[in-house]
Amino acid sequence: MSTPPEPSRWPASLAALQHRNFRLIWASQLVSMAGSMMQNAAILWHVSLLVPAHQRGLALGMVGLVRILPIIGFSLFAGVVADAIDRRRLMLVTQVGMTLAAALLAWTVFAGVRALWIVYAIAALGSAFQSFDSPARMSLIAGLVPREHLPNAISLNSIMFQAASVLGPAVGGLVIAGFGVGWAYACNAVSFLFVIGALLAMRDLPDAARGSRGDVSLRAAREGLVFVFTHPLIRSSMLLDFIATFFASATALLPIFAQDILHVGARGYGLLSAAPSVGALVTSIALVPLVGRIERRGVVLLWAVMGYGLATLVFGLSRSFALTFTCLALTGASDMVSTVIRNIIRQLNTPDEMRGRMSSVVMTFFMGGPQLGELEAGLVAQAWSAPVSVVSGGIGCMLAAAAVAWRTPSLRGYRRESATGAIPASRA
């Protein structure tokens, strides 16, 4: 059973934090996510230092490819595992694995290893562990609070993630400039220990957080695929996320903008890397009391994606650090609105025993869009230029959002009242 709530101590905007186990994972993830975001910025900077300037676009785009391949390969199986075994124990294994991957990256720097393929291989190893960690974590968190507190937990989780995303790259830029890339990797390795400690400290997990003890089989994997692709709202929101981020993922090119276009160095790069999260953090804080009042959620979701594409387009045209920072912050703000609405749609309409598989399928598209988008952005930048890559991506994002809006009437018409209960597993 979950820890009894303490209504007198927690306002409605922090309702999910009434529950001790959620507090533990929420606070520890704040530290760990900051470390992971620091590493995401560090690895791009690291790769940019290992190749000649004329090869940077392709080399940076390859980072996305090596990260997404393990996710594509393992994610569906990982979702089946997350639904079949104890999710906390699975996370303990994956967190230890990601700790080792970060420590290996630090070692390559401290040992003076300059082979690019080794950096790619270790990044792929960390991504493989993440492919198992993400569905287990999302399913665990959704089961740590009662249904009525789930939208609040999603909003608070978004605040945590964005706060970490602001802190991680900003501090990472300072660490890289002052101490070197290796220490950014080392900081990330230490940050995973906070999550491991939180998982070990959890007590009295509810059944919904543990997993259903089902079978690990192709049949179970197929059930997850059928559930996601036969549920119109989950399917359309997932595809919208993928195609939008595929076209408008330009973060892999930030080292080029920082070094060759804006000439702002490592510290400026750290600030630009954090800019989307600054916008997202401010927006997520505003959404905590407002998300329950958004009536036409489908329309808001579609306009948020259109705004994301427009801000990306202007970012590609900018030659001013202030304007670039503002545009990146606006991409984060619009993406946060769509992310919160998408997560509410998915979690409220998925039964507990299907959450791991739903999360794994969604994760493939959620992470596949940006990672493959980074490769696409790198190839276009290599063929033409970084600004052309970003501008064309912003246009593609807006066209994709318009196409999804036209082809999916149920998403255009989705309202707050639509999310009245979970879809039974038998619907799959």
C-alpha positions as CSV (number, residue, x, y, z in Angstrom):
1,M,0.0,0.0,0.0
2,S,1.2,3.6,-0.7
3,T,1.9,5.9,2.2
4,P,-1.2,7.7,3.3
5,P,-1.5,11.3,2.0
6,E,-1.0,14.3,4.3
7,P,-3.5,16.8,2.9
8,S,-2.7,19.5,5.5
9,R,1.0,19.7,4.4
10,W,0.6,19.7,0.6
11,P,-1.3,22.2,-1.6
12,A,-3.2,20.9,-4.6
13,S,-0.5,21.9,-7.0
14,L,1.9,19.5,-5.2
15,A,-0.6,16.7,-4.5
16,A,1.6,13.9,-5.9
17,L,4.4,14.8,-3.5
18,Q,2.2,13.6,-0.6
19,H,3.5,10.1,-1.4
20,R,6.9,9.2,0.0
21,N,8.0,6.9,-2.8
22,F,7.2,9.4,-5.5
23,R,9.1,12.1,-3.5
24,L,12.1,9.8,-3.4
25,I,12.2,9.1,-7.1
26,W,11.3,12.7,-8.1
27,A,14.1,14.3,-6.0
28,S,16.7,11.7,-7.1
29,Q,15.8,12.0,-10.7
30,L,16.3,15.8,-10.5
31,V,20.0,15.1,-9.7
32,S,20.4,12.2,-12.2
33,M,18.7,14.0,-15.0
34,A,20.9,17.0,-14.5
35,G,23.9,14.7,-14.9
36,S,22.5,13.1,-18.0
37,M,21.8,16.5,-19.6
38,M,25.3,17.5,-18.8
39,Q,26.6,14.4,-20.5
40,N,24.4,15.0,-23.6
41,A,25.9,18.4,-24.0
42,A,29.4,17.1,-23.2
43,I,29.4,14.3,-25.7
44,L,28.5,16.6,-28.6
45,W,31.3,19.0,-27.6
46,H,33.6,16.0,-27.2
47,V,32.8,14.7,-30.7
48,S,33.3,18.2,-32.2
49,L,36.8,18.3,-30.8
50,L,37.8,14.9,-32.3
51,V,37.1,15.6,-35.9
52,P,38.1,18.3,-38.4
53,A,35.8,21.3,-38.8
54,H,34.6,20.2,-42.3
55,Q,33.4,16.8,-40.8
56,R,31.6,18.1,-37.7
57,G,28.1,18.1,-39.2
58,L,28.1,14.4,-40.1
59,A,30.1,13.4,-36.9
60,L,27.6,15.2,-34.7
61,G,24.6,13.7,-36.5
62,M,26.1,10.3,-36.0
63,V,25.7,10.7,-32.2
64,G,22.0,10.6,-32.7
65,L,22.2,7.4,-34.9
66,V,24.3,5.4,-32.4
67,R,21.9,6.4,-29.6
68,I,18.8,5.4,-31.4
69,L,19.9,2.0,-32.8
70,P,19.9,0.3,-29.4
71,I,16.5,1.8,-28.6
72,I,15.0,0.5,-31.8
73,G,16.5,-2.9,-31.2
74,F,15.6,-3.3,-27.5
75,S,12.7,-1.0,-26.6
76,L,9.8,-3.3,-27.4
77,F,11.4,-6.2,-25.6
78,A,12.2,-3.8,-22.7
79,G,8.6,-2.8,-22.4
80,V,7.6,-6.5,-22.1
81,V,10.2,-7.0,-19.4
82,A,9.0,-3.9,-17.5
83,D,5.4,-5.3,-17.4
84,A,6.6,-8.8,-16.4
85,I,9.1,-8.3,-13.6
86,D,9.6,-6.0,-10.6
87,R,10.2,-2.6,-12.1
88,R,12.2,-1.3,-9.2
89,R,14.7,-4.2,-9.5
90,L,14.9,-3.7,-13.2
91,M,15.8,0.0,-12.6
92,L,18.5,-0.9,-10.2
93,V,20.2,-2.9,-12.9
94,T,19.8,-0.3,-15.6
95,Q,21.0,2.5,-13.3
96,V,24.2,0.6,-12.5
97,G,24.7,0.0,-16.2
98,M,24.4,3.6,-17.1
99,T,26.7,4.5,-14.2
100,L,29.4,2.2,-15.8
101,A,28.8,3.7,-19.3
102,A,29.3,7.3,-18.0
103,A,32.4,6.2,-16.1
104,L,33.8,4.6,-19.3
105,L,33.3,7.9,-21.2
106,A,35.2,9.7,-18.4
107,W,38.0,7.2,-18.7
108,T,38.4,7.7,-22.5
109,V,39.1,11.4,-21.8
110,F,41.4,10.9,-18.8
111,A,43.3,8.2,-20.7
112,G,43.7,10.4,-23.8
113,V,41.8,8.0,-26.0
114,R,40.9,9.9,-29.3
115,A,39.2,7.1,-31.2
116,L,35.8,8.4,-32.2
117,W,34.4,4.9,-32.6
118,I,35.0,4.2,-28.9
119,V,33.0,7.2,-27.9
120,Y,30.2,6.1,-30.2
121,A,30.3,2.6,-28.9
122,I,30.0,3.7,-25.2
123,A,27.2,6.1,-26.1
124,A,25.4,3.2,-27.7
125,L,26.0,1.0,-24.6
126,G,24.5,3.7,-22.3
127,S,21.5,4.0,-24.7
128,A,20.9,0.2,-24.5
129,F,20.6,0.4,-20.8
130,Q,18.4,3.5,-21.1
131,S,16.0,1.5,-23.5
132,F,15.3,-0.8,-20.6
133,D,15.3,1.9,-17.9
134,S,12.8,4.3,-19.5
135,P,9.7,2.0,-19.7
136,A,10.4,0.7,-16.2
137,R,10.8,4.2,-14.8
138,M,7.7,5.6,-16.5
139,S,5.6,2.7,-15.4
140,L,7.0,2.8,-11.9
141,I,6.3,6.5,-11.5
142,A,2.7,6.2,-12.8
143,G,2.0,3.5,-10.2
144,L,3.4,5.4,-7.2
145,V,0.4,7.8,-7.0
146,P,-3.4,7.3,-7.1
147,R,-5.2,8.0,-10.4
148,E,-6.5,11.4,-9.2
149,H,-3.0,12.6,-8.6
150,L,-1.5,11.3,-11.9
151,P,-1.9,14.5,-14.0
152,N,-0.2,16.4,-11.1
153,A,2.6,13.8,-11.0
154,I,3.1,14.2,-14.8
155,S,3.3,18.0,-14.4
156,L,5.7,17.8,-11.5
157,N,7.8,15.3,-13.4
158,S,8.0,17.8,-16.3
159,I,9.2,20.5,-13.9
160,M,11.8,18.2,-12.5
161,F,13.0,17.2,-16.0
162,Q,13.2,20.8,-17.2
163,A,14.9,22.0,-14.1
164,A,17.5,19.4,-14.7
165,S,17.7,20.3,-18.3
166,V,18.5,23.9,-17.4
167,L,21.0,23.0,-14.7
168,G,22.8,20.2,-16.5
169,P,23.9,21.9,-19.8
170,A,24.6,25.3,-18.0
171,V,26.8,23.6,-15.4
172,G,28.2,21.3,-18.0
173,G,29.4,24.3,-20.1
174,L,31.2,25.6,-17.0
175,V,32.7,22.2,-16.1
176,I,33.8,21.7,-19.7
177,A,35.4,25.1,-19.9
178,G,37.0,25.0,-16.5
179,F,38.0,21.3,-16.0
180,G,37.4,19.5,-19.3
181,V,34.9,17.0,-20.8
182,G,36.0,14.1,-18.7
183,W,34.8,15.7,-15.5
184,A,31.3,16.3,-17.0
185,Y,31.1,12.5,-17.7
186,A,32.4,11.8,-14.1
187,C,29.7,14.0,-12.6
188,N,27.0,12.1,-14.5
189,A,28.3,8.8,-13.3
190,V,28.0,10.0,-9.7
191,S,24.5,11.4,-10.3
192,F,23.1,7.9,-11.0
193,L,24.0,6.9,-7.4
194,F,21.2,9.2,-6.1
195,V,18.5,7.2,-8.0
196,I,20.0,3.9,-6.9
197,G,19.8,5.2,-3.3
198,A,16.2,6.3,-3.7
199,L,15.2,2.9,-5.2
200,L,16.7,1.1,-2.3
201,A,14.9,3.4,0.2
202,M,11.4,2.8,-1.2
203,R,9.0,0.9,1.0
204,D,5.5,-0.6,0.5
205,L,5.3,-0.3,-3.2
206,P,1.7,-0.5,-4.6
207,D,0.9,-3.4,-7.0
208,A,0.5,-1.0,-9.9
209,A,4.2,0.0,-9.6
210,R,5.6,-3.5,-9.4
211,G,4.6,-5.0,-12.8
212,S,2.0,-7.7,-13.5
213,R,4.4,-10.8,-13.4
214,G,3.3,-11.6,-16.9
215,D,5.2,-13.6,-19.5
216,V,8.1,-12.4,-21.6
217,S,7.0,-13.4,-25.1
218,L,6.3,-12.3,-28.6
219,R,2.6,-12.5,-27.9
220,A,3.0,-10.0,-25.1
221,A,5.0,-7.7,-27.3
222,R,2.4,-7.9,-30.0
223,E,-0.3,-7.0,-27.5
224,G,1.6,-3.8,-26.8
225,L,1.9,-2.9,-30.4
226,V,-1.8,-3.6,-31.1
227,F,-2.9,-1.6,-28.1
228,V,-0.9,1.5,-29.1
229,F,-1.7,1.5,-32.8
230,T,-5.4,0.8,-32.4
231,H,-5.9,3.6,-29.9
232,P,-6.3,6.7,-32.1
233,L,-5.3,9.3,-29.6
234,I,-2.2,7.5,-28.4
235,R,-1.2,6.7,-32.0
236,S,-1.7,10.1,-33.4
237,S,0.0,11.9,-30.5
238,M,3.0,9.5,-30.8
239,L,3.3,10.0,-34.6
240,L,2.9,13.8,-34.2
241,D,5.8,13.8,-31.7
242,F,8.0,11.7,-34.0
243,I,7.6,13.6,-37.2
244,A,7.8,17.1,-35.6
245,T,11.0,16.3,-33.7
246,F,12.5,14.5,-36.7
247,F,12.3,17.6,-38.8
248,A,13.1,20.2,-36.1
249,S,15.8,18.5,-34.0
250,A,18.7,21.0,-34.4
251,T,20.4,20.6,-31.0
252,A,23.1,18.4,-32.5
253,L,24.2,21.5,-34.6
254,L,24.5,23.8,-31.6
255,P,28.3,23.4,-31.4
256,I,28.5,24.7,-35.0
257,F,26.3,27.7,-34.2
258,A,28.3,28.4,-31.0
259,Q,31.7,28.1,-32.6
260,D,31.4,29.2,-36.2
261,I,28.3,31.4,-36.5
262,L,27.8,33.1,-33.1
263,H,31.4,32.8,-31.9
264,V,30.4,32.4,-28.2
265,G,32.7,29.5,-27.1
266,A,32.0,26.8,-24.6
267,R,30.2,29.0,-22.1
268,G,27.9,30.3,-24.7
269,Y,27.3,26.8,-26.0
270,G,26.3,25.8,-22.5
271,L,23.8,28.6,-22.3
272,L,22.3,27.8,-25.7
273,S,22.0,24.1,-24.8
274,A,20.1,25.1,-21.7
275,A,17.8,27.7,-23.5
276,P,15.1,25.2,-24.5
277,S,14.9,24.0,-21.0
278,V,14.6,27.5,-19.6
279,G,11.5,28.0,-21.7
280,A,10.2,24.6,-20.8
281,L,10.8,25.1,-17.1
282,V,8.9,28.4,-17.0
283,T,6.1,26.8,-19.0
284,S,5.9,23.7,-16.9
285,I,5.6,25.7,-13.7
286,A,2.7,27.7,-15.2
287,L,1.1,24.4,-16.4
288,V,0.9,22.9,-12.9
289,P,-2.2,24.9,-11.9
290,L,-3.5,25.3,-15.5
291,V,-3.3,21.9,-17.1
292,G,-6.5,20.7,-15.5
293,R,-8.3,23.8,-16.9
294,I,-7.3,23.3,-20.6
295,E,-10.5,22.4,-22.3
296,R,-9.6,21.8,-26.0
297,R,-6.4,19.8,-25.4
298,G,-6.2,18.5,-28.9
299,V,-6.2,21.9,-30.5
300,V,-3.7,23.2,-28.0
301,L,-1.4,20.3,-28.7
302,L,-1.4,20.9,-32.4
303,W,-0.8,24.7,-32.1
304,A,2.1,24.0,-29.7
305,V,3.8,21.8,-32.3
306,M,3.3,24.5,-34.9
307,G,4.9,27.0,-32.6
308,Y,7.8,24.6,-32.1
309,G,8.4,24.6,-35.8
310,L,8.1,28.4,-36.2
311,A,10.6,29.0,-33.4
312,T,13.0,26.6,-35.0
313,L,12.7,28.3,-38.3
314,V,13.6,31.7,-36.8
315,F,16.5,30.2,-34.8
316,G,18.0,29.0,-38.1
317,L,17.8,32.6,-39.6
318,S,19.2,34.3,-36.5
319,R,22.7,35.7,-36.2
320,S,22.2,37.2,-32.8
321,F,23.0,35.3,-29.6
322,A,20.0,36.9,-27.8
323,L,17.5,36.1,-30.6
324,T,18.9,32.6,-30.9
325,F,18.6,32.0,-27.1
326,T,15.0,33.4,-27.2
327,C,14.0,31.1,-30.1
328,L,15.5,28.1,-28.4
329,A,13.6,29.0,-25.2
330,L,10.4,29.2,-27.2
331,T,11.0,25.7,-28.7
332,G,11.2,24.4,-25.2
333,A,8.1,26.3,-24.1
334,S,5.9,25.0,-26.9
335,D,7.4,21.5,-26.7
336,M,6.5,21.4,-22.9
337,V,2.9,22.1,-23.6
338,S,2.6,19.3,-26.1
339,T,4.6,16.9,-23.9
340,V,2.4,17.3,-20.9
341,I,-0.8,16.9,-22.9
342,R,0.6,13.9,-24.7
343,N,1.6,12.2,-21.4
344,I,-1.8,12.8,-19.8
345,I,-3.5,11.3,-22.9
346,R,-1.3,8.2,-22.7
347,Q,-1.2,7.5,-19.0
348,L,-4.9,8.1,-18.4
349,N,-5.9,5.8,-21.2
350,T,-3.5,2.9,-20.5
351,P,-4.2,0.1,-18.0
352,D,-1.4,-0.6,-15.4
353,E,-0.6,-4.0,-16.9
354,M,0.1,-2.4,-20.3
355,R,2.1,0.7,-19.2
356,G,5.5,-0.8,-19.8
357,R,4.7,-1.9,-23.3
358,M,2.9,1.3,-24.2
359,S,5.9,3.3,-22.8
360,S,8.4,1.3,-24.8
361,V,6.6,1.8,-28.1
362,V,6.1,5.5,-27.4
363,M,9.8,5.7,-26.3
364,T,10.9,4.4,-29.7
365,F,9.1,7.3,-31.4
366,F,9.7,9.9,-28.7
367,M,13.5,9.3,-28.8
368,G,13.7,8.1,-32.4
369,G,12.4,11.4,-33.7
370,P,15.1,13.6,-32.1
371,Q,17.9,11.1,-32.6
372,L,17.2,10.4,-36.3
373,G,16.4,14.1,-36.6
374,E,19.9,14.8,-35.4
375,L,21.3,12.6,-38.2
376,E,19.1,14.2,-40.8
377,A,20.1,17.7,-39.6
378,G,23.8,16.7,-39.7
379,L,23.5,15.3,-43.3
380,V,21.7,18.4,-44.5
381,A,24.2,20.6,-42.7
382,Q,27.1,18.7,-44.3
383,A,25.6,19.0,-47.8
384,W,24.5,22.7,-47.5
385,S,25.0,24.4,-44.2
386,A,23.8,24.4,-40.6
387,P,21.3,27.3,-41.0
388,V,19.8,25.7,-44.1
389,S,19.3,22.5,-42.1
390,V,17.6,24.3,-39.2
391,V,15.3,26.4,-41.4
392,S,14.2,23.5,-43.6
393,G,13.5,21.5,-40.4
394,G,11.3,24.2,-39.0
395,I,9.3,24.3,-42.2
396,G,9.0,20.5,-42.3
397,C,7.7,20.5,-38.7
398,M,4.9,22.9,-39.4
399,L,3.9,21.0,-42.5
400,A,3.8,17.7,-40.6
401,A,1.7,19.2,-37.8
402,A,-0.8,20.5,-40.4
403,A,-0.9,17.1,-42.1
404,V,-1.6,15.3,-38.7
405,A,-4.3,17.8,-37.8
406,W,-6.0,17.3,-41.2
407,R,-5.9,13.5,-41.0
408,T,-6.9,13.0,-37.4
409,P,-10.3,14.5,-36.5
410,S,-10.3,12.7,-33.1
411,L,-7.1,14.6,-32.1
412,R,-8.5,18.0,-33.2
413,G,-11.7,17.3,-31.2
414,Y,-10.0,15.9,-28.1
415,R,-11.2,17.7,-25.0
416,R,-10.6,17.5,-21.2
417,E,-13.7,15.4,-20.7
418,S,-12.4,12.7,-23.1
419,A,-9.9,11.4,-20.5
420,T,-12.5,9.9,-18.3
421,G,-10.9,6.5,-17.6
422,A,-8.3,4.0,-18.7
423,I,-9.0,1.9,-21.8
424,P,-9.4,-1.7,-20.8
425,A,-6.7,-4.1,-21.9
426,S,-9.2,-6.1,-23.8
427,R,-9.6,-3.3,-26.3
428,A,-6.1,-4.2,-27.5
